[in-house]
Amino acid sequence: MKSGLQRRLLLLLLAPLALFALISIYFDYEAAGNAALQQDQQLRRLAPLLADSVLAPGRSADDIPVMLLAPPVEEFLKARAGFAGYRVSDADGRFLGGDAWISMVVPTTREPEFHSMEENGVTYRVVVQRVKTAAGELILQLADGSDARQQWVRSVVVKVLLPNLILVLAAALAVNWAVTRALRPLLALKEAVERRSPRDLSAIDPQSTPGEVRPLVASLNRLFALVNDQAEGQRRFVADAAHQLRTPLAGLQAQVEAWAQAALAPAAGRQLTLSADRIMALRSATRRTSQLANQLLALSRADASQMAGQPVHRVDLKDLCESVLALHLDAASAKGIDLGLEVRFAQVSGHEWLLRELLGNLVDNAVKYTAPGGTVTIRCGPLEAQGAAGEEQVFLEVEDDGPGIPAAERARVLERFYRVPGTGGEGNGLGLAIADEIARAHGAQLTLEAAVSRNGAACGLRVRLVMRSPV
């Protein structure tokens, strides 16, 4: 992590510095080019003045003409003493006067021409022009060794590239030192997380981390809390499941062991006759064990934290109520219970198999605890009142006229394996817990209320689930 961040930071910081160095070199070169252009223009202006400095021809064709340097030309040569000069040649290029070290270039036209030459390690910019003077047609040359562009090319390594290279290297060292120190808290956080035990899901102190990393630490703490809650839920689920399964399985084992011993007794002749009461007790125990196993599986699958990322579909509550009623109609008829429907068209976004499990548990509880001859009603439909955000809502409920649940116990019956004291039957205390877990998986809340009879008295229980209708 350190090397990766360092590489990225060095690249992001040093790349602009290198770009700035190249831009600096470019502008330096442009400045030198402008200076060289100004130098060419100055030489162009001085060339006619050098021609005017020729006053008369020499005594012979090989003698230097009579000259009196114009003041601008004289000032130019004095200002660049040792780095400037002039040459006077005849029309054929023979040297007549001035500085002989200036190489001869014969111009092809009468326009000023420029060229560069090197003498004793100095690069000179030379203007040459063929002109008519008082001494006849001559070739005049004026040289300037202060060519800014040529000097720049020669000194670019020492004056431009080397300082910029030193600057980039120094910046790289400074950035590497700064990044290393700045990353120490982050590296300490990484090492602290790596040293943790897989069972250690305690929160990280955000005050011990840099401000830029605190949002990440907060997200990690939330993740630790979710994982811890899920692990704790799984541990609690396993413990509860083991505790609840122990009783029916122990009963089954005890009965089977007793029957096996009775069958192996010498008097039995390896044959065993069972009474109807014993067979019914065995059936009841196996049914309770099977129901408990199925409910534990449903409770595990309905975990809200695991269903949060699962895709949802449109579910028709009216069809769902009709199918669940058909499944429980025989059990209700066996007890003489009036199992009815009051449904209107309603749809929700959710998991159909989970909502079927929820409604099935509610109807099963209602039929199980309602006295013979009672009434159980399944309802669904849109709510008249809208939700807090103005969205449409639908409801799903099961109402019975059974013994009901005291108001003080309604919150506790949603806990796993809790049964109201004094409650009969062979329930496991999981039906409402499963329904509540499924409700939370759908972002809804299960409410328990006392049902109201036709004469206005409280009688039985009404379990309602309110959900948002899909758009």
N, C-alpha and C positions, 0 to 999 in steps of 0.2 A: 504493500500500500504506500509506504514511504517513497520508494523509488519511483513508483508510478506517478504520484502527485508531484514529486520533485521534477521528474522529466517534463510533465505537462506545464508546471509553473515556470521552469527554466525556458522552455520553448516559447510560452506565451509572453514572457518578459524580455528574453534576449532577442527574439525575432524582431520586435519593434525597434530595439536598439540597433540591430544590424541594418534594418531598413533605414533608420535615421542616418546611420553612417554612410550608406550608399547615396542617400539624398544629399548629405553634406558634400560628398565627393562630387556629385553631379553639379551642385551649385558652385563649388570651387572651380570646377572645370569651366562652367559657363562664365564665371567672373574672369577667369584667365583668358577665355576666348574674347570677351568684350574688351579686356585690356589690350589683347593682341590686335583686335580690330581698330581700336583707337590709335595703336602704334602705327599700323599700316596707313591710316588716314594722316597721321602726322608726317610720316615719311613721304607720302604723296604730296602734302603741302610744301615740304621743304625742297623737293626735287627741283621745281622751277626757280626757287631762290638760289639753289646751288648753281644753276645755269646762269642766272643773272650775276653770279659772283665772278664769272669769266669776263675780263675787261678787254684783253687783246691777245693775239697769238704770240707764241714764243719767238725767240730769235731764229729758230729753225723749226722744221717740221717735227723734230724729235724732242724739242724742248717743251717744258711745261708752260702752258699759257699764263699770261699775267692775270692773277686772281686776287680779289679782295672779298673774303668771305662775308656774306650778308650777316648782320647781327643775329637773326634767329638761328642760322646755321652754326655760327660760332658758339652761341649759347648752348645749342644742342650738343655739340661735340665736347664742350667743356663740362657740361652736366653729366656726361657719360664717358668721362675720360677712361681710356683703357677698354671700354666696351662699345665704342662707336668709331666710325671712320668713313672716309670717302675716297673715291678713285675717279681719276679723269683719264679717259682713253680716247684715241682717235677713232675715226669711223671704222677702221679695220680691227679695232680691239687692242692696239698696242698701248702699253702703259705710258702715260705722260706725266702723271703726278698724283699725289695723295698717298694712300696706303696700298702698298703692293700686295699685301696678304689677302686683300679682297679678290676672290676668284673672279675671272672675267666671264661674263655672260653677254653674248651679243644679242640684243633684242631684234625681233623680226618686224616690229611696228614702231611707230613713234609714241605709242601709249605707254604709260608706266607699267612695268612688269615686276612681280615680286617673286623671290625665291629665298630659300633658307640655305645656310652653309654653316659648317662647324670649323672652328679654328681654336686650337689650344684648349679643347674641352668646353668651349663656349659656342652656343648655337646663336647665329646672327640672322636677323631678318634684313634682307637687302632689297632695295628698290633700284631698278635700272631703267634708264630712259635715253633714247637717242634724240638729241636736241640740236638746234642751230644756235650757235653763240657768236660772240664777237670774234672768236678765234676759229670760226668755221663749224662744221658738223662734228660734234663730239658725243661720246658715250659717257654718261655720268652715273655713278653708283654711290648710294648712301647706305651704310650698314648700321644696324642697331642691335647690340648684344643683350638687350634687356627684354627680349620677347617673353611676355608673361606666360603664354601657353607652353612654349618650349621649356621654360624654367619649371613650370608646374609638372610637366611630364617627367622631368629628371628628378624632381624632389618629391614626387607623390608618395613614395614609400616612406620617406623620413618624416614629411610634414603632414601627411594625411592618413595613409593606411596604418602606419605604426601607432600613432596616437589613438585612432579609432579601435585598433585591435587590442591595445592595452586597456582601453575603456571597456570594451566588451568582456574581456577576461576578468577585469576587476569587478564588473557588474555580476558576472557569473559566480564568482567567489562570494560576493556579498549576498546575492540572492540565495545561493545554496546554504550559507550560514543562517540567513533569516528564515528560510523555509524549514530548515532542520529544527530550529528553536520553536517556530510557530507550530510545528506538527507534534511536538512532544506531548501535549495533552491528549491529542487524538491517538497517538501511539500508545499512551498509557491506558486510554479507554479500551483500545483493541486488546491489549495484553490482559487487562482486567476481565474482559469478556471471555477470552480464551482460557484463562485460568479457572473459570467458574465450573463447578460441578454441573452435570446435566440436570440434577435435581434442584439446583439453586436458581430459582426464578424470582428472586427478590428484586425490587426496583433499583435502578442506578441513580445515584444522587446527581441531579442535573446541575447543582451549584458547583460541582467539581469539574465541569466540562466547559469549554469555550461557548460563548453565546451563539456562535454560528452552528454549533453541533447540538445545541439543546433541543431543537425540534426533532432531530433524529433520536436523541435520547428519550424524549417524551414518547415517540412512536415505539421505540423498543420497550419502554415500560408498559405501554398499553398492550403490546404483543405478549410480554411476559405475563401480564395479568390475565389475558385471555387464555393463554396456554395453561397457566396455573389453575384457573377456574375449570377448564376442560379436564385437566388431569385430576383435579379434586373431585369433579363430578364423576369421572370414570371410576376413581377409587371408591367413592361412596356408592356408586351403582353396583360395583362388583361385591362390595361388602353387604349391601342390602339384598342383592340377589342370592348370595350364598346363604344369608341368614333365613330368607324366606323359603328357599328351596329345601333347606335342611329338614324342616318339619314334615312336609308331605312325603319327601323321599324316605325319611326315617320311619314314618308310619307304614309306607309300602314295604320297606325292607323287613320291618318287624312282622307284618302279616305274612309275607312270603316265607320268612324263616320259620314262623310258628307252623305254617301249613306243611313246610318241608319236613320238620321234625315229626309232625303228626303222621305224615305219609310214610316216614321211615320207621315208625314204631312197629315192633313185631306184631302187635295185635291188629294193626291196620292192613297188613299184607300188601304194603306199597300202594294202597288205594286210599283216596281221601274223598269224603263226601262233604260238600260245603253247603251251608244254609243260604237262603236267599238274602238274609241280613248281611252275611259276610261278603257275598258277591256285590251287593249294592254299596257296601262300604268301600270295597276295592275300586269299584267304578267311580265313586265319588272322589276318592283320593287321586286316581289317575286323571280324571277330568280336571281337578283343581291344579294338579301338577302341569298338565298340558296348557291350561289357561294361563297359569303363571308364566310358563316359558314363553308363550306367545306374547303376553303383555310386556315382559321384559325385553323381548326383541323389538316390539313396537316402540317402547320407550327409548330404546337405544337409537332406533332409526329416526325418531322424531326429535332428536336433539336440535334445538334451535341454532346453536353455533355451527353445526355441520350442514344445516339446510340453507344457510344464508346465501351461499353461492350457487345453489341449484336453480336451473331454469324453471319458470312457472308457466302455467297454461290457464286458459279460461275454463272455469268449472261451472256447470249448470247446477245450482243448488236444488232446483225442483226435481230434476232427474235423480240427483243424489239421494234426496229424501225418499223418493218412491222406491229406489232399489234397496235402501237400508230397511225400510218398513217391511218389504217382502221377506227379508232375511230373518226378521224377528217376529213375524206374524204367528208362526206355529207356537213359539214359546209363550207369547201373550195369550193366544187362544187356549193353551193348556191351563192357564191360571184364570181364565175368564176375564182377562183385562181387555178393555176397549182401546186398541191401538189405532189411532186415527191420524189424518193429515190435514193441515191447513196451510197450503203452500201457494205462493205466487211466483211468477217468473223472476229469477234473480241470478246474477252471475258474479263471480269473483275471480281474481287472479291468484292462483295458488297451486298446490299439489293435490290432485284429486284423491290419490290413495291415502294421503294423510287426513284429509277432511272426512273421507269415508271411515277411517279408523276412529277419528274423533266422534263422529255422529254415532257410530256403532257402539262405542263405549258408553255414551250418554244414554242411548236407548236401552242397552243391556242393563245398566244400573237402574234405570227407571222401572223396567219390567221386573227386575229381580227384587226390588225393595217395595214395590207397590202391592198392596194387599189384593187378594183375589176379588174380582168384581170392580176393580178400580179403573182409572182412565189414564192413558198416556197419549200425549199429543205432540206430533212433530210439526214444526212451523218453519217457514222461511219466506223471505220477500224483501222488498225495499223498505227502508225507514222513511217516515214522513219528514223528520228533522234531518238537516244536512250536518256534515261534520264541521269541526272547528275551522278548517281551511275552505269550507264551502263545497267540498266534494260530496257526491252522492254515496250513501251507505246502505248496506243490506245486512240482514240479520239471519241467524240460524239458531233455533232454540228447541229444547225438549222440556215439556212441562208434564208433571204427574201430580196425582192427589194422594201420594204416599205419606210416610211419616215426616218427610222433610228433614232439614238440617238446622239446628239452632244457630242463631246469628253469630254467637261466639265461636262456633266451630267451623264456619264456612271458609275461613282463611286457611285453617289447618288441614282440611280435607283435600286441599290441592297438593299437599306434601305427599311424597312417595311412601307407600305402605302405612299410611295413617288411616285408621278407622274410628268413627265416632264410638265412644264407649257405650256398650249395651246394644250395639247393632248386631242383628242376627245375620244368618246366611253364611256363605262360604267365600265371601269376597277377599281380595288380596290387598285392597287399598291402593290400587294402581289406576283404576279407570279414570277418575278425575285428574290425577297427576298426568296421565298421558294426554288427556284432552287439553289441559293447561299448557303442556309443552308444545303441542301442535298449534295452539292459538298463538303462542309467542313466536313460533316459527313463521307465522303469517302476519306478524306485526299487529296482532289483535289481543284482546284481553277477555278472558272467560269470567262472566259474572254469575253469581249464585244469588237468587232471590226467592222469597217465599211466594208460592203461587197463590192466586186469589180465586176463591170459589165463586159460584154464581150469586151467593147471598152476601158476598163481600168479605167473608172471613178468610184469614190466612190458612192455607191448607196445601201441603205438599211442597214441591220444589220446582223452580224454573231455572234452567241453566241456559244462558244466552251468550252467543258469540256475535259481535258486531264487527264487520269488515268493510273496507272501502270497495266501492264498485269500480270495475275497470272502465276506462274512458272508451 
